[in-house]
Amino acid sequence: MIEVRDLVKHYRGGDGGIVRAVDGVSLAVEAGEMVGLLGANGAGTTTTLRVLATLLRPTAGTALVAGCDSSADPVGVRRRLGYVSATTGVPDRLTPREILTSFGRLHGLAETALTDRVGQLIGQLGLASCADRPAGRLSSGQRQRVSVGRALVHDPPALVLDEPTSALDVIGSRDLLDLLTTLRAEGRAILLSTHRLHEIEHRCDRFVVIHGGRVVAAGTRAELVRDGGELEDAFFAAVAGAGAP
């Protein structure tokens, strides 16, 4: 459902040199699977997700969503993918209901179906009490739920989320991860990045560790974590074993 093959993304730095943000990354996420993409700042996780979301064109390699190529068929990818960015905000003057409705129209949903879909998401995301309040008056957690709803409004089979719990408190993070678990059970493919490894350690089916733009470890928790250890220990061991980028 989500597949990256030998993905490369290079930039030209301010000194004229080449910055290898992503340097040959390959990974896949099947339908009904949730995969955690792990890496320190600058490792290449966000760049990989932005290529999948058609926001960046790769230097080389392929990024596919439900068989659609992010470079050759970006519109096809957007129809099949829900993307939550770590930095994209929501308009302060619009209400959650207005935001979800607007994005549903952009995706071509019929008005009758859209009304039902927006109502469903408002309930599912716990936004009923603030659905008609301007987003500028919402908490950071409520705003993040709106962002997730915006990614889900067209009911995509695949989801890509970049630091989805970064603005949430403990309860908000748990609620969002519970929702992602439900969406996975419904058959969606989910790829998410996070620095809060403890939140996803026992929720993801597999993990991919990126360091210096390359995959340095991949597998299930059982495959990566030594007896009695934690995912964080496995992450640091993989990064240390890879050496300097």
BALOBA-1460 file (C-alpha; in Angstrom, 3 decimals):
// residues 245
<rec num="1" residu="m" x="0.000" y="0.000" z="0.000"/>
<rec num="2" residu="i" x="2.899" y="2.366" z="0.839"/>
<rec num="3" residu="e" x="6.245" y="1.625" z="-0.759"/>
<rec num="4" residu="v" x="9.540" y="3.481" z="-1.053"/>
<rec num="5" residu="r" x="12.212" y="2.034" z="-3.334"/>
<rec num="6" residu="d" x="15.801" y="3.272" z="-3.259"/>
<rec num="7" residu="l" x="14.593" y="6.795" z="-2.490"/>
<rec num="8" residu="v" x="17.141" y="9.588" z="-2.847"/>
<rec num="9" residu="k" x="16.663" y="13.281" z="-2.127"/>
<rec num="10" residu="h" x="19.670" y="15.590" z="-2.409"/>
<rec num="11" residu="y" x="19.808" y="19.347" z="-1.896"/>
<rec num="12" residu="r" x="22.451" y="21.865" z="-2.795"/>
<rec num="13" residu="g" x="23.733" y="23.447" z="0.397"/>
<rec num="14" residu="g" x="24.586" y="27.079" z="0.958"/>
<rec num="15" residu="d" x="28.259" y="26.321" z="0.348"/>
<rec num="16" residu="g" x="27.468" y="24.741" z="-3.013"/>
<rec num="17" residu="g" x="27.953" y="21.198" z="-1.744"/>
<rec num="18" residu="i" x="25.412" y="18.387" z="-1.918"/>
<rec num="19" residu="v" x="23.314" y="17.605" z="1.161"/>
<rec num="20" residu="r" x="22.102" y="13.997" z="1.126"/>
<rec num="21" residu="a" x="18.867" y="14.252" z="3.097"/>
<rec num="22" residu="v" x="17.693" y="10.814" z="1.952"/>
<rec num="23" residu="d" x="20.226" y="8.418" z="0.455"/>
<rec num="24" residu="g" x="18.738" y="5.145" z="-0.773"/>
<rec num="25" residu="v" x="15.833" y="4.493" z="1.615"/>
<rec num="26" residu="s" x="13.561" y="1.513" z="0.953"/>
<rec num="27" residu="l" x="10.559" y="0.500" z="3.058"/>
<rec num="28" residu="a" x="7.014" y="-0.804" z="2.697"/>
<rec num="29" residu="v" x="3.777" y="-0.712" z="4.678"/>
<rec num="30" residu="e" x="1.043" y="-3.230" z="3.940"/>
<rec num="31" residu="a" x="-2.694" y="-2.702" z="4.329"/>
<rec num="32" residu="g" x="-3.664" y="-3.239" z="7.973"/>
<rec num="33" residu="e" x="-0.169" y="-2.459" z="9.220"/>
<rec num="34" residu="m" x="1.292" y="0.414" z="11.251"/>
<rec num="35" residu="v" x="5.012" y="1.127" z="10.868"/>
<rec num="36" residu="g" x="7.049" y="3.556" z="12.961"/>
<rec num="37" residu="l" x="9.685" y="5.597" z="11.140"/>
<rec num="38" residu="l" x="12.349" y="6.591" z="13.661"/>
<rec num="39" residu="g" x="15.203" y="9.048" z="13.360"/>
<rec num="40" residu="a" x="16.807" y="12.035" z="15.054"/>
<rec num="41" residu="n" x="16.346" y="15.539" z="13.660"/>
<rec num="42" residu="g" x="17.982" y="15.694" z="10.248"/>
<rec num="43" residu="a" x="17.970" y="11.922" z="9.761"/>
<rec num="44" residu="g" x="15.687" y="12.099" z="6.729"/>
<rec num="45" residu="t" x="12.343" y="10.984" z="8.149"/>
<rec num="46" residu="t" x="10.407" y="14.166" z="7.370"/>
<rec num="47" residu="t" x="11.918" y="14.403" z="3.884"/>
<rec num="48" residu="t" x="10.872" y="10.808" z="3.176"/>
<rec num="49" residu="l" x="7.312" y="11.515" z="4.314"/>
<rec num="50" residu="r" x="7.129" y="14.732" z="2.302"/>
<rec num="51" residu="v" x="8.166" y="12.873" z="-0.848"/>
<rec num="52" residu="l" x="5.427" y="10.322" z="-0.212"/>
<rec num="53" residu="a" x="2.933" y="13.162" z="0.256"/>
<rec num="54" residu="t" x="3.988" y="14.681" z="-3.129"/>
<rec num="55" residu="l" x="5.322" y="17.832" z="-1.465"/>
<rec num="56" residu="l" x="8.862" y="17.092" z="-2.678"/>
<rec num="57" residu="r" x="10.096" y="15.438" z="-5.850"/>
<rec num="58" residu="p" x="12.747" y="12.768" z="-5.315"/>
<rec num="59" residu="t" x="16.198" y="13.071" z="-6.830"/>
<rec num="60" residu="a" x="16.009" y="9.362" z="-7.640"/>
<rec num="61" residu="g" x="14.038" y="6.305" z="-6.632"/>
<rec num="62" residu="t" x="10.311" y="5.729" z="-6.324"/>
<rec num="63" residu="a" x="7.593" y="6.505" z="-3.775"/>
<rec num="64" residu="l" x="4.274" y="4.702" z="-4.262"/>
<rec num="65" residu="v" x="0.892" y="4.902" z="-2.545"/>
<rec num="66" residu="a" x="-1.683" y="2.282" z="-3.558"/>
<rec num="67" residu="g" x="0.248" y="1.784" z="-6.778"/>
<rec num="68" residu="c" x="0.376" y="5.485" z="-7.689"/>
<rec num="69" residu="d" x="3.756" y="7.102" z="-8.205"/>
<rec num="70" residu="s" x="4.276" y="10.341" z="-6.258"/>
<rec num="71" residu="s" x="6.154" y="11.898" z="-9.181"/>
<rec num="72" residu="a" x="4.220" y="10.538" z="-12.174"/>
<rec num="73" residu="d" x="0.741" y="10.648" z="-10.608"/>
<rec num="74" residu="p" x="0.680" y="13.066" z="-7.657"/>
<rec num="75" residu="v" x="-3.091" y="13.587" z="-7.898"/>
<rec num="76" residu="g" x="-3.630" y="9.837" z="-7.675"/>
<rec num="77" residu="v" x="-1.472" y="9.715" z="-4.562"/>
<rec num="78" residu="r" x="-3.375" y="12.577" z="-2.905"/>
<rec num="79" residu="r" x="-6.681" y="10.814" z="-3.501"/>
<rec num="80" residu="r" x="-5.418" y="7.735" z="-1.695"/>
<rec num="81" residu="l" x="-3.317" y="9.287" z="1.065"/>
<rec num="82" residu="g" x="-4.038" y="11.197" z="4.235"/>
<rec num="83" residu="y" x="-1.078" y="13.312" z="5.376"/>
<rec num="84" residu="v" x="-0.556" y="15.004" z="8.731"/>
<rec num="85" residu="s" x="2.425" y="17.356" z="8.868"/>
<rec num="86" residu="a" x="4.291" y="18.351" z="11.987"/>
<rec num="87" residu="t" x="4.161" y="22.007" z="10.952"/>
<rec num="88" residu="t" x="0.942" y="22.637" z="9.011"/>
<rec num="89" residu="g" x="-1.520" y="24.589" z="11.135"/>
<rec num="90" residu="v" x="-5.260" y="25.129" z="10.844"/>
<rec num="91" residu="p" x="-6.886" y="28.492" z="9.962"/>
<rec num="92" residu="d" x="-7.722" y="30.423" z="13.119"/>
<rec num="93" residu="r" x="-10.927" y="31.985" z="11.756"/>
<rec num="94" residu="l" x="-12.568" y="28.779" z="10.555"/>
<rec num="95" residu="t" x="-14.310" y="26.224" z="12.760"/>
<rec num="96" residu="p" x="-13.445" y="22.528" z="12.712"/>
<rec num="97" residu="r" x="-16.672" y="21.823" z="10.856"/>
<rec num="98" residu="e" x="-15.844" y="24.436" z="8.219"/>
<rec num="99" residu="i" x="-12.288" y="23.165" z="7.810"/>
<rec num="100" residu="l" x="-13.344" y="19.546" z="7.373"/>
<rec num="101" residu="t" x="-16.133" y="20.555" z="4.995"/>
<rec num="102" residu="s" x="-13.762" y="22.659" z="2.881"/>
<rec num="103" residu="f" x="-11.252" y="19.849" z="2.547"/>
<rec num="104" residu="g" x="-14.002" y="17.369" z="1.747"/>
<rec num="105" residu="r" x="-15.117" y="19.588" z="-1.112"/>
<rec num="106" residu="l" x="-11.548" y="19.838" z="-2.368"/>
<rec num="107" residu="h" x="-11.533" y="16.053" z="-2.529"/>
<rec num="108" residu="g" x="-14.780" y="16.060" z="-4.515"/>
<rec num="109" residu="l" x="-17.130" y="14.574" z="-1.924"/>
<rec num="110" residu="a" x="-20.831" y="15.025" z="-2.707"/>
<rec num="111" residu="e" x="-22.562" y="17.427" z="-0.308"/>
<rec num="112" residu="t" x="-24.875" y="14.820" z="1.250"/>
<rec num="113" residu="a" x="-22.061" y="12.346" z="1.818"/>
<rec num="114" residu="l" x="-19.796" y="15.153" z="3.028"/>
<rec num="115" residu="t" x="-22.219" y="16.265" z="5.746"/>
<rec num="116" residu="d" x="-22.407" y="12.712" z="7.056"/>
<rec num="117" residu="r" x="-18.643" y="12.231" z="6.835"/>
<rec num="118" residu="v" x="-17.854" y="15.462" z="8.689"/>
<rec num="119" residu="g" x="-20.321" y="14.565" z="11.421"/>
<rec num="120" residu="q" x="-18.776" y="11.131" z="11.744"/>
<rec num="121" residu="l" x="-15.259" y="12.555" z="12.085"/>
<rec num="122" residu="i" x="-16.332" y="15.181" z="14.603"/>
<rec num="123" residu="g" x="-17.671" y="12.415" z="16.823"/>
<rec num="124" residu="q" x="-14.773" y="10.043" z="16.195"/>
<rec num="125" residu="l" x="-12.172" y="12.700" z="17.000"/>
<rec num="126" residu="g" x="-13.918" y="14.059" z="20.095"/>
<rec num="127" residu="l" x="-14.586" y="17.486" z="18.562"/>
<rec num="128" residu="a" x="-18.321" y="17.699" z="19.222"/>
<rec num="129" residu="s" x="-17.974" y="20.297" z="21.981"/>
<rec num="130" residu="c" x="-15.902" y="22.643" z="19.804"/>
<rec num="131" residu="a" x="-16.994" y="21.811" z="16.259"/>
<rec num="132" residu="d" x="-18.422" y="25.281" z="15.681"/>
<rec num="133" residu="r" x="-15.830" y="27.293" z="17.588"/>
<rec num="134" residu="p" x="-13.129" y="29.200" z="15.647"/>
<rec num="135" residu="a" x="-9.938" y="27.148" z="15.554"/>
<rec num="136" residu="g" x="-8.004" y="30.073" z="16.994"/>
<rec num="137" residu="r" x="-9.813" y="29.438" z="20.282"/>
<rec num="138" residu="l" x="-9.002" y="25.730" z="20.418"/>
<rec num="139" residu="s" x="-6.304" y="24.027" z="22.450"/>
<rec num="140" residu="s" x="-3.249" y="22.633" z="20.685"/>
<rec num="141" residu="g" x="-4.623" y="19.128" z="21.133"/>
<rec num="142" residu="q" x="-7.963" y="20.059" z="19.598"/>
<rec num="143" residu="r" x="-6.212" y="21.721" z="16.666"/>
<rec num="144" residu="q" x="-4.168" y="18.581" z="16.076"/>
<rec num="145" residu="r" x="-7.357" y="16.515" z="16.017"/>
<rec num="146" residu="v" x="-8.677" y="18.837" z="13.332"/>
<rec num="147" residu="s" x="-5.484" y="18.247" z="11.342"/>
<rec num="148" residu="v" x="-6.015" y="14.507" z="11.597"/>
<rec num="149" residu="g" x="-9.653" y="14.885" z="10.574"/>
<rec num="150" residu="r" x="-8.577" y="16.910" z="7.563"/>
<rec num="151" residu="a" x="-6.332" y="14.007" z="6.500"/>
<rec num="152" residu="l" x="-9.131" y="11.478" z="6.970"/>
<rec num="153" residu="v" x="-12.068" y="13.317" z="5.423"/>
<rec num="154" residu="h" x="-11.781" y="11.538" z="2.051"/>
<rec num="155" residu="d" x="-11.443" y="8.143" z="3.765"/>
<rec num="156" residu="p" x="-8.004" y="7.268" z="2.315"/>
<rec num="157" residu="p" x="-6.589" y="3.730" z="2.461"/>
<rec num="158" residu="a" x="-3.151" y="5.013" z="3.516"/>
<rec num="159" residu="l" x="-1.999" y="7.502" z="6.161"/>
<rec num="160" residu="v" x="1.343" y="9.237" z="6.639"/>
<rec num="161" residu="l" x="1.828" y="11.188" z="9.857"/>
<rec num="162" residu="d" x="4.843" y="13.279" z="10.849"/>
<rec num="163" residu="e" x="5.101" y="13.712" z="14.632"/>
<rec num="164" residu="p" x="1.306" y="13.482" z="15.114"/>
<rec num="165" residu="t" x="1.447" y="13.581" z="18.935"/>
<rec num="166" residu="s" x="4.021" y="16.352" z="19.312"/>
<rec num="167" residu="a" x="1.420" y="18.950" z="20.364"/>
<rec num="168" residu="l" x="-0.663" y="16.593" z="22.490"/>
<rec num="169" residu="d" x="-0.718" y="15.859" z="26.192"/>
<rec num="170" residu="v" x="-0.704" y="12.307" z="27.562"/>
<rec num="171" residu="i" x="-4.456" y="11.825" z="27.199"/>
<rec num="172" residu="g" x="-4.574" y="13.381" z="23.738"/>
<rec num="173" residu="s" x="-1.691" y="11.201" z="22.568"/>
<rec num="174" residu="r" x="-3.375" y="8.069" z="23.861"/>
<rec num="175" residu="d" x="-6.667" y="8.970" z="22.188"/>
<rec num="176" residu="l" x="-4.977" y="9.646" z="18.848"/>
<rec num="177" residu="l" x="-2.965" y="6.419" z="18.966"/>
<rec num="178" residu="d" x="-6.125" y="4.512" z="19.891"/>
<rec num="179" residu="l" x="-7.751" y="5.999" z="16.787"/>
<rec num="180" residu="l" x="-4.799" y="4.954" z="14.627"/>
<rec num="181" residu="t" x="-5.055" y="1.441" z="16.051"/>
<rec num="182" residu="t" x="-8.721" y="1.367" z="15.032"/>
<rec num="183" residu="l" x="-7.907" y="2.657" z="11.548"/>
<rec num="184" residu="r" x="-5.248" y="-0.039" z="11.156"/>
<rec num="185" residu="a" x="-7.784" y="-2.687" z="12.170"/>
<rec num="186" residu="e" x="-10.041" y="-1.362" z="9.404"/>
<rec num="187" residu="g" x="-7.295" y="-2.187" z="6.909"/>
<rec num="188" residu="r" x="-5.468" y="1.102" z="6.446"/>
<rec num="189" residu="a" x="-1.715" y="1.287" z="5.971"/>
<rec num="190" residu="i" x="-0.160" y="3.744" z="8.447"/>
<rec num="191" residu="l" x="3.365" y="5.162" z="8.440"/>
<rec num="192" residu="l" x="4.236" y="7.581" z="11.224"/>
<rec num="193" residu="s" x="7.349" y="9.257" z="12.549"/>
<rec num="194" residu="t" x="7.873" y="10.244" z="16.162"/>
<rec num="195" residu="h" x="10.565" y="11.059" z="18.685"/>
<rec num="196" residu="r" x="8.339" y="9.758" z="21.501"/>
<rec num="197" residu="l" x="9.325" y="6.135" z="21.119"/>
<rec num="198" residu="h" x="7.612" y="4.963" z="24.291"/>
<rec num="199" residu="e" x="4.213" y="5.907" z="22.846"/>
<rec num="200" residu="i" x="4.442" y="3.550" z="19.866"/>
<rec num="201" residu="e" x="6.744" y="0.830" z="21.181"/>
<rec num="202" residu="h" x="3.885" y="-1.624" z="21.711"/>
<rec num="203" residu="r" x="1.543" y="-0.279" z="19.031"/>
<rec num="204" residu="c" x="3.444" y="-0.508" z="15.755"/>
<rec num="205" residu="d" x="3.837" y="-3.773" z="13.873"/>
<rec num="206" residu="r" x="7.335" y="-2.876" z="12.668"/>
<rec num="207" residu="f" x="9.920" y="-0.110" z="12.928"/>
<rec num="208" residu="v" x="12.372" y="1.449" z="10.489"/>
<rec num="209" residu="v" x="15.339" y="3.412" z="11.884"/>
<rec num="210" residu="i" x="16.916" y="6.050" z="9.642"/>
<rec num="211" residu="h" x="20.264" y="7.708" z="10.318"/>
<rec num="212" residu="g" x="22.135" y="9.977" z="7.951"/>
<rec num="213" residu="g" x="19.485" y="9.465" z="5.275"/>
<rec num="214" residu="r" x="19.847" y="5.669" z="5.280"/>
<rec num="215" residu="v" x="17.998" y="2.773" z="6.872"/>
<rec num="216" residu="v" x="20.210" y="1.379" z="9.637"/>
<rec num="217" residu="a" x="17.756" y="-1.033" z="11.259"/>
<rec num="218" residu="a" x="14.309" y="-2.458" z="10.526"/>
<rec num="219" residu="g" x="12.067" y="-5.109" z="12.009"/>
<rec num="220" residu="t" x="9.525" y="-5.928" z="14.674"/>
<rec num="221" residu="r" x="10.071" y="-4.960" z="18.278"/>
<rec num="222" residu="a" x="11.060" y="-8.537" z="19.066"/>
<rec num="223" residu="e" x="13.643" y="-8.478" z="16.278"/>
<rec num="224" residu="l" x="15.150" y="-5.148" z="17.338"/>
<rec num="225" residu="v" x="14.981" y="-5.169" z="21.129"/>
<rec num="226" residu="r" x="17.220" y="-7.377" z="23.231"/>
<rec num="227" residu="d" x="15.799" y="-9.284" z="26.193"/>
<rec num="228" residu="g" x="14.713" y="-6.886" z="28.900"/>
<rec num="229" residu="g" x="15.478" y="-3.829" z="26.806"/>
<rec num="230" residu="e" x="13.343" y="-1.109" z="25.336"/>
<rec num="231" residu="l" x="12.843" y="0.261" z="21.840"/>
<rec num="232" residu="e" x="14.848" y="3.350" z="22.784"/>
<rec num="233" residu="d" x="17.847" y="1.147" z="23.591"/>
<rec num="234" residu="a" x="17.569" y="-0.547" z="20.193"/>
<rec num="235" residu="f" x="17.314" y="2.827" z="18.481"/>
<rec num="236" residu="f" x="20.485" y="4.174" z="20.089"/>
<rec num="237" residu="a" x="22.330" y="0.926" z="19.371"/>
<rec num="238" residu="a" x="21.381" y="1.097" z="15.687"/>
<rec num="239" residu="v" x="22.445" y="4.722" z="15.387"/>
<rec num="240" residu="a" x="25.730" y="4.121" z="17.209"/>
<rec num="241" residu="g" x="26.453" y="1.098" z="15.065"/>
<rec num="242" residu="a" x="25.917" y="3.110" z="11.898"/>
<rec num="243" residu="g" x="28.530" y="5.690" z="12.893"/>
<rec num="244" residu="a" x="28.650" y="9.303" z="11.778"/>
<rec num="245" residu="p" x="26.424" y="10.151" z="8.794"/>
